[in-house]
């Protein structure tokens, strides 16, 4: 094509290679969406017998998507689209598409299709083993699958490469642009503050009584209340669902079909209530992604940490905050009059904010939560580099729980088997701690932009916060690296200080520190 | 490859081309299974907003599967595998694979990928319009989608070709090897018998009272009973599910993951009860397919008629039969003591077998059911050949209902809008009538093989029947053409006479004809 032909094309904003790329990515996107639907189904409604067939299907689909992404044709199209992309604003959708797709391509082209298929297959099979092992407190039954997962992850890391250590490769999958040492530095900055807070709170842990949360709470009413709360936050049920699963999660097939799940316990109110807010936070992120990014690699959340910032923000900064309960407590109390009729709002607020070292990560309070993550992070690195054997991991887990939290898991079901993550691979935990940290940074910035957020919450209005998040985070999908997106949204780099400030202020007040 | 090289390969039972074919079909099968999961999800749990994205994903996946099936490589592999296949027993799995895959290939290679994608996309979008139009009794809103569906079907027929008339192409999709005229001949043979029976029964229609079916029946109890019944028939819930949908259906992703749905009405007992048996009949077909056929084009039911024979056999021949109720009525009565306590078994048996021309096909009795199909068949042919305009179809529908059944639909919701089928294409109805006909043929043969089937049913034992169906029908999947499979199972060609005998005997007794 003559230069001026190309110029015309660039001027008109279209480009042949880019158009072909988009068509290719629309196809890859359809396969990936199908994979996500199959994954959701596997966790919600698939009959037990379906696991083996599903494993084969998911392996084949993962391989197919990977083949398309890493094909010579995709590589050539990316190359051909670079000039056009360079002529555009780097923040434009098209320039971002080429940049992010090239990054994905460069990593994935190094991974054999067969390894991708094997990881997908193993994940389905491991999950059904985990589910069973967890319910029977039988880590040895699950151990061979952890072994296999570790081995597959090692091979993956060697394929994609890493700047300093193999675990970097896994970190880069969930936190693009970050390294193991960068995560560790943030954790090292945060840890002493948490240890200090826990140390100060522990002696007076009984000053807050949360037994009211363990009264009788009808599950159907819990579900109704959960739906009411998250609908008011802005989770759109016309473009979303809420189902029940063993392990709560969120998944999205596109911005208009987002699914969240939760679990109920009639003797524990906050698990489902706060869990639903948490997953809805994830869901609103996906529902807020720009429709212009649909069917491209730019759709979806940018990182595990950014995703988790959304869930933790709604669950904790909003959902465990006083302003929200000033608005909503009368409704909750009316729904559970038998159990909450004699509980006044401040007492309830203190109960849901009780700090107490506990065994289950997803039910941990805001102060101890990140400690759960930090020791998982250590264990995963040790598993990957071989310094910790799979069979020694339950003992190491329990040792870490003792060291970090001062308690000991009575069995593996509430210890090493509690989380689903090692069915899908290593390297999935650090995002949960980064999420708290980022949430605090976003919270400060949103608050600066809208100083009256607390008053809005007291009136049951959450639109300004959601709009701020939509504008600054959600709509951009994967366009920018997480660090750049955070910088654009807050003007700052990643820092645990806002989270430390938030915790010290809130829990200083609750525990009169 | 030298001839003796090929011979060795044939002797060892393996063949390179065949192995590559199987790998290709495993991939196509994964895509098709994903399409099926997405379809199930669309009908059960997809939020309303998800339709547009789902349509795009399904279009892309359908195109992808079609591309793989019709690629030059698949064509070459098929060609290369023919010699090997010719050296095998034609009834072997491998010879059947090559034969059936070649048949699929020869048809599909004539269809452009883009048309396949457009049909898939249209189907999802049309369905959400239909759902809405049906609930609002608004045929004009749905009409443009019928128009589009008719147009796409015309293009499809012209692509794949036909022996006598365009509709043959559609018949061949659902009833491989059959033509429009062959279907018509069977219908022409059956119709006078049905008209005669209806004519004799109509004057004494009030001799059977089915008002007891319209008493109060708690939906949760209905569901529990439905599950109990079909589990006893042999529907395996470890490899299957039962959910609720607007329009009941069955779908399978593999023999170990089969899904059925039903709908409940607390004032109409038999809809869900018989509907659940019906869908479980479909489900048991899929659950019984040989595992050796997994991930090949041979898995799945062989035709719409054969599939429907399984559902109608369990729903009607078993589920509306006296032996079954001798066994099960006490359980049903105990579950609904308020509504059935004063109803003795014979009265209930007569109620669920009341013959009365009615508007809704899926709730029609055994005698009038096929008449519903016959007029839909006529209308579809007329729509396809253009002799009937889409806008004139509601009037034509109502005219046909008057002509065939002597009643008039009061609105389109219970008329032309009742069935989901025209969202997915034309040519889907004849199988329902063929199903009744085939069911009667299988019923006679199974009965000959096991003369004590009625006594077994009275004891709640259904294993011998299921085993006979597994052995003679289910396990073979798509290996043989429907006519051949029927011949193998019953020693006879397709014939409505067993169905006529069955109806005359059963309803002669109930109505003392």
Interface residues (C-beta under 8 A of the other chain):
Chain A: X26 X27 X29 X30 X31 X33 X34 X35 X37 X38 X41 X45 X46 X47 X48 X49 X50 X52 X53 X54 X56 X57 X58 X59 X60 X61 X63 X64 X236 X237 X238 X239 X240 X241 X243 X253 X254 X255 X256 X257 X258 X294 X295
Chain B: X26 X27 X29 X30 X31 X33 X34 X35 X37 X38 X41 X45 X46 X47 X48 X49 X50 X52 X53 X54 X56 X57 X58 X59 X60 X61 X63 X64 X236 X237 X238 X239 X240 X241 X243 X253 X254 X255 X256 X257 X258 X294 X295
